[in-house]
Amino acid sequence: MMILKNAVKLSYATTKTMKDFAADLGVSPGLIYSWRKIYTDTGDKTKLTSSTNL
């Protein structure tokens, strides 16, 4: 789970396109967006939710 949270943080910090960023991770861009919905608090792109479980 920590890897997914780090991927979400990096997805906001990168200058790459989402397509390129996702390709670097070997996943689809849609999966990154799904992870963002799960692990990001509304309105805060740097603070991740701490109570979310997979």
PDB file with SEQRES, HELIX, SHEET and CRYST1 records, atoms N, CA, C and O in Angstrom:
SEQRES   1 A   54  MET MET ILE LEU LYS ASN ALA VAL LYS LEU SER TYR ALA          
SEQRES   2 A   54  THR THR LYS THR MET LYS ASP PHE ALA ALA ASP LEU GLY          
SEQRES   3 A   54  VAL SER PRO GLY LEU ILE TYR SER TRP ARG LYS ILE TYR          
SEQRES   4 A   54  THR ASP THR GLY ASP LYS THR LYS LEU THR SER SER THR          
SEQRES   5 A   54  ASN LEU                                                      
HELIX    1 AA1 MET A    2  ALA A   13  1                                  12    
HELIX    2 AA2 MET A   18  LEU A   25  1                                   8    
HELIX    3 AA3 PRO A   29  TYR A   39  1                                  11    
CRYST1    1.000    1.000    1.000  90.00  90.00  90.00 P 1           1          
ATOM      1  N   MET A   1       0.829  -1.192   0.000  1.00  0.00           N  
ATOM      2  CA  MET A   1       0.000   0.000   0.000  1.00  0.00           C  
ATOM      3  C   MET A   1       0.869   1.249   0.000  1.00  0.00           C  
ATOM      4  O   MET A   1       0.505   2.245  -0.626  1.00  0.00           O  
ATOM      5  N   MET A   2       1.995   1.222   0.678  1.00  0.00           N  
ATOM      6  CA  MET A   2       2.873   2.385   0.719  1.00  0.00           C  
ATOM      7  C   MET A   2       3.378   2.734  -0.679  1.00  0.00           C  
ATOM      8  O   MET A   2       3.544   3.909  -1.006  1.00  0.00           O  
ATOM      9  N   ILE A   3       3.623   1.718  -1.500  1.00  0.00           N  
ATOM     10  CA  ILE A   3       4.088   1.961  -2.862  1.00  0.00           C  
ATOM     11  C   ILE A   3       3.030   2.720  -3.651  1.00  0.00           C  
ATOM     12  O   ILE A   3       3.357   3.635  -4.406  1.00  0.00           O  
ATOM     13  N   LEU A   4       1.773   2.350  -3.483  1.00  0.00           N  
ATOM     14  CA  LEU A   4       0.695   3.037  -4.192  1.00  0.00           C  
ATOM     15  C   LEU A   4       0.595   4.487  -3.751  1.00  0.00           C  
ATOM     16  O   LEU A   4       0.411   5.376  -4.582  1.00  0.00           O  
ATOM     17  N   LYS A   5       0.713   4.733  -2.458  1.00  0.00           N  
ATOM     18  CA  LYS A   5       0.651   6.102  -1.947  1.00  0.00           C  
ATOM     19  C   LYS A   5       1.802   6.934  -2.494  1.00  0.00           C  
ATOM     20  O   LYS A   5       1.615   8.098  -2.850  1.00  0.00           O  
ATOM     21  N   ASN A   6       2.981   6.348  -2.562  1.00  0.00           N  
ATOM     22  CA  ASN A   6       4.121   7.066  -3.122  1.00  0.00           C  
ATOM     23  C   ASN A   6       3.921   7.346  -4.603  1.00  0.00           C  
ATOM     24  O   ASN A   6       4.296   8.413  -5.090  1.00  0.00           O  
ATOM     25  N   ALA A   7       3.337   6.404  -5.318  1.00  0.00           N  
ATOM     26  CA  ALA A   7       3.057   6.605  -6.737  1.00  0.00           C  
ATOM     27  C   ALA A   7       2.088   7.767  -6.929  1.00  0.00           C  
ATOM     28  O   ALA A   7       2.239   8.558  -7.861  1.00  0.00           O  
ATOM     29  N   VAL A   8       1.101   7.870  -6.057  1.00  0.00           N  
ATOM     30  CA  VAL A   8       0.143   8.975  -6.138  1.00  0.00           C  
ATOM     31  C   VAL A   8       0.848  10.303  -5.891  1.00  0.00           C  
ATOM     32  O   VAL A   8       0.636  11.263  -6.632  1.00  0.00           O  
ATOM     33  N   LYS A   9       1.678  10.367  -4.863  1.00  0.00           N  
ATOM     34  CA  LYS A   9       2.423  11.606  -4.589  1.00  0.00           C  
ATOM     35  C   LYS A   9       3.274  11.997  -5.791  1.00  0.00           C  
ATOM     36  O   LYS A   9       3.293  13.157  -6.201  1.00  0.00           O  
ATOM     37  N   LEU A  10       3.972  11.023  -6.344  1.00  0.00           N  
ATOM     38  CA  LEU A  10       4.815  11.296  -7.501  1.00  0.00           C  
ATOM     39  C   LEU A  10       4.001  11.710  -8.719  1.00  0.00           C  
ATOM     40  O   LEU A  10       4.465  12.508  -9.533  1.00  0.00           O  
ATOM     41  N   SER A  11       2.790  11.177  -8.850  1.00  0.00           N  
ATOM     42  CA  SER A  11       1.962  11.522 -10.011  1.00  0.00           C  
ATOM     43  C   SER A  11       1.584  12.996 -10.016  1.00  0.00           C  
ATOM     44  O   SER A  11       1.375  13.582 -11.078  1.00  0.00           O  
ATOM     45  N   TYR A  12       1.494  13.599  -8.830  1.00  0.00           N  
ATOM     46  CA  TYR A  12       1.218  15.027  -8.744  1.00  0.00           C  
ATOM     47  C   TYR A  12       2.486  15.858  -8.919  1.00  0.00           C  
ATOM     48  O   TYR A  12       2.421  17.001  -9.373  1.00  0.00           O  
ATOM     49  N   ALA A  13       3.630  15.294  -8.565  1.00  0.00           N  
ATOM     50  CA  ALA A  13       4.879  16.050  -8.583  1.00  0.00           C  
ATOM     51  C   ALA A  13       5.623  15.980  -9.921  1.00  0.00           C  
ATOM     52  O   ALA A  13       6.454  16.841 -10.209  1.00  0.00           O  
ATOM     53  N   THR A  14       5.338  14.986 -10.719  1.00  0.00           N  
ATOM     54  CA  THR A  14       6.092  14.787 -11.950  1.00  0.00           C  
ATOM     55  C   THR A  14       5.750  15.821 -13.017  1.00  0.00           C  
ATOM     56  O   THR A  14       4.659  16.390 -13.033  1.00  0.00           O  
ATOM     57  N   THR A  15       6.705  16.046 -13.898  1.00  0.00           N  
ATOM     58  CA  THR A  15       6.463  16.922 -15.049  1.00  0.00           C  
ATOM     59  C   THR A  15       6.103  16.098 -16.280  1.00  0.00           C  
ATOM     60  O   THR A  15       5.818  16.650 -17.343  1.00  0.00           O  
ATOM     61  N   LYS A  16       6.118  14.781 -16.134  1.00  0.00           N  
ATOM     62  CA  LYS A  16       5.762  13.896 -17.241  1.00  0.00           C  
ATOM     63  C   LYS A  16       4.255  13.902 -17.457  1.00  0.00           C  
ATOM     64  O   LYS A  16       3.482  14.258 -16.568  1.00  0.00           O  
ATOM     65  N   THR A  17       3.859  13.503 -18.651  1.00  0.00           N  
ATOM     66  CA  THR A  17       2.435  13.306 -18.896  1.00  0.00           C  
ATOM     67  C   THR A  17       1.987  12.087 -18.105  1.00  0.00           C  
ATOM     68  O   THR A  17       2.805  11.245 -17.733  1.00  0.00           O  
ATOM     69  N   MET A  18       0.704  11.996 -17.853  1.00  0.00           N  
ATOM     70  CA  MET A  18       0.190  10.843 -17.110  1.00  0.00           C  
ATOM     71  C   MET A  18       0.464   9.553 -17.879  1.00  0.00           C  
ATOM     72  O   MET A  18       0.757   8.517 -17.283  1.00  0.00           O  
ATOM     73  N   LYS A  19       0.370   9.623 -19.196  1.00  0.00           N  
ATOM     74  CA  LYS A  19       0.634   8.450 -20.028  1.00  0.00           C  
ATOM     75  C   LYS A  19       2.071   7.965 -19.829  1.00  0.00           C  
ATOM     76  O   LYS A  19       2.304   6.769 -19.653  1.00  0.00           O  
ATOM     77  N   ASP A  20       3.031   8.888 -19.856  1.00  0.00           N  
ATOM     78  CA  ASP A  20       4.435   8.519 -19.678  1.00  0.00           C  
ATOM     79  C   ASP A  20       4.721   8.050 -18.256  1.00  0.00           C  
ATOM     80  O   ASP A  20       5.451   7.081 -18.049  1.00  0.00           O  
ATOM     81  N   PHE A  21       4.146   8.740 -17.285  1.00  0.00           N  
ATOM     82  CA  PHE A  21       4.342   8.353 -15.887  1.00  0.00           C  
ATOM     83  C   PHE A  21       3.806   6.942 -15.646  1.00  0.00           C  
ATOM     84  O   PHE A  21       4.474   6.116 -15.022  1.00  0.00           O  
ATOM     85  N   ALA A  22       2.606   6.673 -16.139  1.00  0.00           N  
ATOM     86  CA  ALA A  22       2.002   5.347 -15.967  1.00  0.00           C  
ATOM     87  C   ALA A  22       2.835   4.281 -16.676  1.00  0.00           C  
ATOM     88  O   ALA A  22       3.014   3.180 -16.154  1.00  0.00           O  
ATOM     89  N   ALA A  23       3.339   4.604 -17.858  1.00  0.00           N  
ATOM     90  CA  ALA A  23       4.168   3.649 -18.597  1.00  0.00           C  
ATOM     91  C   ALA A  23       5.434   3.307 -17.815  1.00  0.00           C  
ATOM     92  O   ALA A  23       5.870   2.156 -17.811  1.00  0.00           O  
ATOM     93  N   ASP A  24       6.018   4.294 -17.158  1.00  0.00           N  
ATOM     94  CA  ASP A  24       7.202   4.046 -16.327  1.00  0.00           C  
ATOM     95  C   ASP A  24       6.902   3.050 -15.209  1.00  0.00           C  
ATOM     96  O   ASP A  24       7.764   2.263 -14.819  1.00  0.00           O  
ATOM     97  N   LEU A  25       5.676   3.092 -14.702  1.00  0.00           N  
ATOM     98  CA  LEU A  25       5.274   2.181 -13.628  1.00  0.00           C  
ATOM     99  C   LEU A  25       4.723   0.855 -14.154  1.00  0.00           C  
ATOM    100  O   LEU A  25       4.528  -0.090 -13.389  1.00  0.00           O  
ATOM    101  N   GLY A  26       4.473   0.792 -15.463  1.00  0.00           N  
ATOM    102  CA  GLY A  26       3.937  -0.425 -16.051  1.00  0.00           C  
ATOM    103  C   GLY A  26       2.450  -0.613 -15.815  1.00  0.00           C  
ATOM    104  O   GLY A  26       1.953  -1.740 -15.785  1.00  0.00           O  
ATOM    105  N   VAL A  27       1.734   0.508 -15.646  1.00  0.00           N  
ATOM    106  CA  VAL A  27       0.286   0.460 -15.427  1.00  0.00           C  
ATOM    107  C   VAL A  27      -0.393   1.426 -16.391  1.00  0.00           C  
ATOM    108  O   VAL A  27       0.273   2.195 -17.084  1.00  0.00           O  
ATOM    109  N   SER A  28      -1.717   1.381 -16.431  1.00  0.00           N  
ATOM    110  CA  SER A  28      -2.458   2.294 -17.295  1.00  0.00           C  
ATOM    111  C   SER A  28      -2.678   3.630 -16.585  1.00  0.00           C  
ATOM    112  O   SER A  28      -2.717   3.684 -15.355  1.00  0.00           O  
ATOM    113  N   PRO A  29      -2.821   4.709 -17.363  1.00  0.00           N  
ATOM    114  CA  PRO A  29      -3.119   6.005 -16.746  1.00  0.00           C  
ATOM    115  C   PRO A  29      -4.398   5.964 -15.915  1.00  0.00           C  
ATOM    116  O   PRO A  29      -4.485   6.619 -14.876  1.00  0.00           O  
ATOM    117  N   GLY A  30      -5.384   5.206 -16.365  1.00  0.00           N  
ATOM    118  CA  GLY A  30      -6.638   5.096 -15.622  1.00  0.00           C  
ATOM    119  C   GLY A  30      -6.439   4.533 -14.226  1.00  0.00           C  
ATOM    120  O   GLY A  30      -7.140   4.917 -13.289  1.00  0.00           O  
ATOM    121  N   LEU A  31      -5.489   3.627 -14.087  1.00  0.00           N  
ATOM    122  CA  LEU A  31      -5.208   3.054 -12.774  1.00  0.00           C  
ATOM    123  C   LEU A  31      -4.607   4.103 -11.844  1.00  0.00           C  
ATOM    124  O   LEU A  31      -4.922   4.129 -10.655  1.00  0.00           O  
ATOM    125  N   ILE A  32      -3.747   4.964 -12.374  1.00  0.00           N  
ATOM    126  CA  ILE A  32      -3.176   6.050 -11.567  1.00  0.00           C  
ATOM    127  C   ILE A  32      -4.296   6.965 -11.078  1.00  0.00           C  
ATOM    128  O   ILE A  32      -4.320   7.352  -9.910  1.00  0.00           O  
ATOM    129  N   TYR A  33      -5.220   7.309 -11.971  1.00  0.00           N  
ATOM    130  CA  TYR A  33      -6.339   8.169 -11.573  1.00  0.00           C  
ATOM    131  C   TYR A  33      -7.198   7.491 -10.502  1.00  0.00           C  
ATOM    132  O   TYR A  33      -7.685   8.152  -9.585  1.00  0.00           O  
ATOM    133  N   SER A  34      -7.382   6.191 -10.616  1.00  0.00           N  
ATOM    134  CA  SER A  34      -8.138   5.461  -9.589  1.00  0.00           C  
ATOM    135  C   SER A  34      -7.422   5.507  -8.251  1.00  0.00           C  
ATOM    136  O   SER A  34      -8.051   5.710  -7.213  1.00  0.00           O  
ATOM    137  N   TRP A  35      -6.111   5.319  -8.272  1.00  0.00           N  
ATOM    138  CA  TRP A  35      -5.332   5.403  -7.032  1.00  0.00           C  
ATOM    139  C   TRP A  35      -5.434   6.790  -6.421  1.00  0.00           C  
ATOM    140  O   TRP A  35      -5.508   6.936  -5.201  1.00  0.00           O  
ATOM    141  N   ARG A  36      -5.436   7.810  -7.275  1.00  0.00           N  
ATOM    142  CA  ARG A  36      -5.570   9.183  -6.769  1.00  0.00           C  
ATOM    143  C   ARG A  36      -6.885   9.354  -6.012  1.00  0.00           C  
ATOM    144  O   ARG A  36      -6.915   9.966  -4.944  1.00  0.00           O  
ATOM    145  N   LYS A  37      -7.962   8.817  -6.563  1.00  0.00           N  
ATOM    146  CA  LYS A  37      -9.270   8.934  -5.903  1.00  0.00           C  
ATOM    147  C   LYS A  37      -9.273   8.233  -4.549  1.00  0.00           C  
ATOM    148  O   LYS A  37      -9.905   8.704  -3.604  1.00  0.00           O  
ATOM    149  N   ILE A  38      -8.577   7.126  -4.457  1.00  0.00           N  
ATOM    150  CA  ILE A  38      -8.544   6.350  -3.220  1.00  0.00           C  
ATOM    151  C   ILE A  38      -7.649   6.993  -2.169  1.00  0.00           C  
ATOM    152  O   ILE A  38      -8.028   7.083  -1.001  1.00  0.00           O  
ATOM    153  N   TYR A  39      -6.470   7.437  -2.574  1.00  0.00           N  
ATOM    154  CA  TYR A  39      -5.443   7.829  -1.611  1.00  0.00           C  
ATOM    155  C   TYR A  39      -5.259   9.323  -1.400  1.00  0.00           C  
ATOM    156  O   TYR A  39      -4.431   9.717  -0.579  1.00  0.00           O  
ATOM    157  N   THR A  40      -5.996  10.168  -2.106  1.00  0.00           N  
ATOM    158  CA  THR A  40      -5.818  11.607  -1.958  1.00  0.00           C  
ATOM    159  C   THR A  40      -7.028  12.222  -1.275  1.00  0.00           C  
ATOM    160  O   THR A  40      -8.166  11.993  -1.686  1.00  0.00           O  
ATOM    161  N   ASP A  41      -6.778  13.009  -0.224  1.00  0.00           N  
ATOM    162  CA  ASP A  41      -7.853  13.767   0.409  1.00  0.00           C  
ATOM    163  C   ASP A  41      -8.355  14.817  -0.573  1.00  0.00           C  
ATOM    164  O   ASP A  41      -7.566  15.369  -1.340  1.00  0.00           O  
ATOM    165  N   THR A  42      -9.625  15.097  -0.562  1.00  0.00           N  
ATOM    166  CA  THR A  42     -10.203  16.095  -1.441  1.00  0.00           C  
ATOM    167  C   THR A  42      -9.563  17.449  -1.207  1.00  0.00           C  
ATOM    168  O   THR A  42      -9.498  17.939  -0.080  1.00  0.00           O  
ATOM    169  N   GLY A  43      -9.089  18.046  -2.297  1.00  0.00           N  
ATOM    170  CA  GLY A  43      -8.531  19.393  -2.226  1.00  0.00           C  
ATOM    171  C   GLY A  43      -7.091  19.477  -1.788  1.00  0.00           C  
ATOM    172  O   GLY A  43      -6.526  20.571  -1.777  1.00  0.00           O  
ATOM    173  N   ASP A  44      -6.471  18.371  -1.427  1.00  0.00           N  
ATOM    174  CA  ASP A  44      -5.077  18.408  -0.994  1.00  0.00           C  
ATOM    175  C   ASP A  44      -4.289  17.369  -1.778  1.00  0.00           C  
ATOM    176  O   ASP A  44      -4.415  16.169  -1.534  1.00  0.00           O  
ATOM    177  N   LYS A  45      -3.487  17.829  -2.709  1.00  0.00           N  
ATOM    178  CA  LYS A  45      -2.759  16.927  -3.586  1.00  0.00           C  
ATOM    179  C   LYS A  45      -1.487  16.367  -2.960  1.00  0.00           C  
ATOM    180  O   LYS A  45      -0.841  15.506  -3.557  1.00  0.00           O  
ATOM    181  N   THR A  46      -1.118  16.832  -1.781  1.00  0.00           N  
ATOM    182  CA  THR A  46       0.107  16.341  -1.166  1.00  0.00           C  
ATOM    183  C   THR A  46      -0.150  15.502   0.074  1.00  0.00           C  
ATOM    184  O   THR A  46       0.710  14.718   0.477  1.00  0.00           O  
ATOM    185  N   LYS A  47      -1.313  15.651   0.683  1.00  0.00           N  
ATOM    186  CA  LYS A  47      -1.634  14.887   1.886  1.00  0.00           C  
ATOM    187  C   LYS A  47      -2.498  13.696   1.499  1.00  0.00           C  
ATOM    188  O   LYS A  47      -3.541  13.858   0.866  1.00  0.00           O  
ATOM    189  N   LEU A  48      -2.074  12.530   1.872  1.00  0.00           N  
ATOM    190  CA  LEU A  48      -2.815  11.323   1.546  1.00  0.00           C  
ATOM    191  C   LEU A  48      -3.648  10.887   2.731  1.00  0.00           C  
ATOM    192  O   LEU A  48      -3.302  11.144   3.884  1.00  0.00           O  
ATOM    193  N   THR A  49      -4.746  10.227   2.430  1.00  0.00           N  
ATOM    194  CA  THR A  49      -5.595   9.735   3.509  1.00  0.00           C  
ATOM    195  C   THR A  49      -4.852   8.666   4.282  1.00  0.00           C  
ATOM    196  O   THR A  49      -4.119   7.867   3.701  1.00  0.00           O  
ATOM    197  N   SER A  50      -5.038   8.651   5.575  1.00  0.00           N  
ATOM    198  CA  SER A  50      -4.333   7.674   6.397  1.00  0.00           C  
ATOM    199  C   SER A  50      -5.222   6.510   6.805  1.00  0.00           C  
ATOM    200  O   SER A  50      -4.724   5.500   7.302  1.00  0.00           O  
ATOM    201  N   SER A  51      -6.511   6.631   6.606  1.00  0.00           N  
ATOM    202  CA  SER A  51      -7.419   5.584   7.064  1.00  0.00           C  
ATOM    203  C   SER A  51      -7.918   4.694   5.938  1.00  0.00           C  
ATOM    204  O   SER A  51      -8.765   3.833   6.176  1.00  0.00           O  
ATOM    205  N   THR A  52      -7.422   4.873   4.727  1.00  0.00           N  
ATOM    206  CA  THR A  52      -7.875   4.080   3.601  1.00  0.00           C  
ATOM    207  C   THR A  52      -7.173   2.732   3.594  1.00  0.00           C  
ATOM    208  O   THR A  52      -5.950   2.656   3.709  1.00  0.00           O  
ATOM    209  N   ASN A  53      -7.944   1.690   3.460  1.00  0.00           N  
ATOM    210  CA  ASN A  53      -7.397   0.339   3.382  1.00  0.00           C  
ATOM    211  C   ASN A  53      -7.801  -0.294   2.070  1.00  0.00           C  
ATOM    212  O   ASN A  53      -8.868  -0.002   1.532  1.00  0.00           O  
ATOM    213  N   LEU A  54      -6.941  -1.169   1.553  1.00  0.00           N  
ATOM    214  CA  LEU A  54      -7.286  -1.920   0.346  1.00  0.00           C  
ATOM    215  C   LEU A  54      -7.906  -3.233   0.715  1.00  0.00           C  
ATOM    216  O   LEU A  54      -8.267  -4.014  -0.166  1.00  0.00           O  
TER     217      LEU A  54                                                      
END                                                                             
